[in-house]
Amino acid sequence: MAGILDTLQFVLNVAEMALEFRQYRYRRRCVVEEEARILLEQHGTSAHDVAQQVARLARQRRDRKSRVFWHAVSREIARRSALSP
């Protein structure tokens, strides 16, 4: 009986972690989209270049979190630019 309860508890823990990870990804996605929107408003067509420059600086500083974030922002800007006429 204890084995079944342990298995169920393990499954519940995995499900909770999956939900937390999904919520984290959603919040991160919202921040990336907001930053892309702000850069597009402030810099227009050069917004993609600005985001890539910031990502490049982060890479030079060996700041992985910032590099990944700004790379995601530059991808979002490129996606939005490709969609707009």
C-alpha positions in Angstrom: 0.0 0.0 0.0 2.8 2.4 0.8 4.3 1.8 -2.6 1.1 2.9 -4.3 0.9 6.0 -2.1 4.5 6.9 -2.8 3.9 6.5 -6.6 0.8 8.7 -6.4 2.7 11.4 -4.4 5.5 11.3 -7.0 3.0 11.7 -9.9 1.4 14.7 -8.0 4.9 16.3 -7.5 5.7 15.9 -11.2 2.4 17.4 -12.2 2.9 20.4 -9.9 6.4 21.0 -11.3 5.0 20.8 -14.8 2.4 23.4 -14.0 4.9 25.7 -12.3 7.2 25.5 -15.3 4.3 26.3 -17.6 3.4 29.3 -15.6 7.1 30.4 -15.5 7.3 30.1 -19.3 4.1 32.1 -19.8 5.4 35.0 -17.5 8.7 35.0 -19.3 7.0 35.1 -22.7 4.9 38.1 -21.6 8.1 40.0 -20.5 9.8 39.2 -23.8 6.8 40.4 -25.8 6.6 43.6 -23.7 10.3 44.3 -24.2 9.9 43.7 -28.0 6.9 46.1 -28.1 8.8 48.8 -26.3 11.9 48.5 -28.5 9.8 48.6 -31.6 8.0 51.7 -30.4 11.3 53.5 -29.5 13.6 52.3 -32.3 11.3 51.3 -35.1 13.1 49.3 -37.8 16.4 49.3 -35.9 14.8 47.6 -32.9 16.1 44.2 -34.0 19.7 45.5 -34.3 19.4 47.0 -30.8 18.3 43.8 -29.3 21.1 41.9 -31.0 23.7 44.4 -29.8 22.5 44.0 -26.2 22.6 40.2 -26.6 26.1 40.5 -28.0 27.2 42.6 -25.0 25.7 40.0 -22.6 27.6 37.2 -24.4 30.8 39.2 -24.1 30.1 39.6 -20.3 29.4 35.8 -20.2 25.9 36.6 -18.8 23.9 33.7 -20.1 20.6 34.7 -18.6 20.7 38.1 -20.3 22.0 36.7 -23.5 19.2 34.2 -23.8 16.6 36.8 -22.8 17.8 39.4 -25.4 18.1 36.7 -28.1 14.5 35.8 -27.4 13.5 39.5 -27.7 15.4 39.8 -31.0 13.6 36.7 -32.3 10.2 38.2 -31.2 11.0 41.5 -33.0 12.0 39.6 -36.2 8.8 37.6 -36.0 6.7 40.7 -35.6 8.6 42.5 -38.4 8.0 39.5 -40.8 4.3 39.6 -40.0 3.9 43.3 -40.6 3.7 44.7 -44.1 
